[in-house]
Amino acid sequence: MICCMQIGSDVAIHRQGDDGNAGKIAGAGRVIHPRVVQVLPPLDAELSRVARSAEEFVIVGEQGNHPVARIRPGLVSYAEAAEILSREIPQVELVATETGIVVFETEVDLADDPDGVISSPWWCRVICLNSCSSC
């Protein structure tokens, strides 16, 4: 699939409206994997405190609206995740967070994957994705 966004692109996060489209803006995110968006502060802190359903959110990017399939917390500290990503994907910088990393995973690619990071096994150490078999 050819997408317009790239890993590192910023996106808007909206609450899903009654009609299934994007409703009120809830926050912002950054694409860190073809199917993963880091939820940026302050929404990440809210999601760390209050349980929410993935179906409540829609990612809005250049290719339109994308439903959120899963809300996932990071498996390691922010510092460790930032170190791993800086080594593996140096063009992407995680946004600092006080509560740990929170991500939204989609079922479709949001971004191109020219470097083949979608299937890299080190992801399963940072975030448990649908494609991971070890978590």
N, C-alpha and C positions, 0 to 999 in steps of 0.2 A: 504494500500500500504506500503510495506517495502522499506525504503530508506536507503542509506548509510550515508547521512549527518545527523547531529544532530543540534538541535537548538543551536546556538552559533558558528556554522561552518562559516569559511570565504569562499567567492566565488569570482570569477572574473566576471566582467561585460564587455561585448563586444558590439560594434555596430553590428547590423545585417548586414551580407554581402549580396551581390546581389543574391547569391544562397540560402539565407535563413539560412545559417549556421553562426557561429560566425566569425565576421570580426575583425577589429582593436580593441584592448583593449581600453576601455573607463574609467575603474576605478575598484573599489573593493566594496564588500558588505559583510554584515554579516547576516546570517539567524537568525531572531528574533521570528519567528512564522513559522509553517510548510509551509505556502504559502507567507511569507513576508520576504524581504531582506532589511535591512537598507542600503541605499546608503551612502558610506563613503566619506569623504573629499578627494579631492576637487570637485568630480563630484556632490555631493549634492548641493554645492554652485552654480555650473553652472546650474543645473536644477531649482534652486530657481530664477535664473535671466532670463533664456531663456526657453521658452515653447518648449517642445519636445514631440514627440509621443511615446507611449509605444512600438509600433511596431519597433522602431529604435534600441531596445536593446535586448540582449540575456544574460541570466545568465548561466555561465558555472561552473558546479560543478562536483562532483564525478560520478553522474548518467548521465552526458552528458549536452546537451544544453536545456535550458528551456526558451521559449518566455515570455516576460513580458506582462502581460495583462493590468495592470494599473500602473500609476505613481501617488502616493498619498502623499500629505504633511501631517505632523503631525497636530493633532487638538489642541494640547497643547504645551507649551514650552518644550525645551529640558530638562530643570531641572525637570519639572513635569513628563514628560515621563520617565526619568531615575529613578525617585523616585518610580513610579508605577511599572515599570519592576523589580526594585531591590526587591520590596516587593512580587510581583507575580511570577517572574521567576528569582530567585537569581543567577542561574548559567549563566545568560546572562547579559553582560555589554554593554550598548549602547556606541557607539563611540561618543565622544564630537563633537559638531558642532556649528558653529556660526550663521548659517542661519535657524536653526530649522530642525526637522527630515524630511527626504524625504525617501520614501520607494518604492520598486517595489513589486507589488503583482502578483502572478502567478495563473493559474487556476488548477495546479496540485501540490501535496505535494512535496516539496523539501527535507523535513526532517521528520523523525519519530516524533510522538507526544505521548511519553510515559506518560506525565503528563496531557494530555487532555487540553492543552491550546488553541487549535484551536477554540473551541466554547465558551471560557470564555467571558462573557459579558463586562468585563472591557476593552477589546480591543477597543470597539466602542467609548470609551472616549479618547483613545490615537490616533487611526487611523481609518478612515472610510473604512471598508473592504466590499467586496461583501456580506459577510454573516451578516453584521450589518443591523438592521432594524430601528435604532434610529437616523441615520445621513443622 
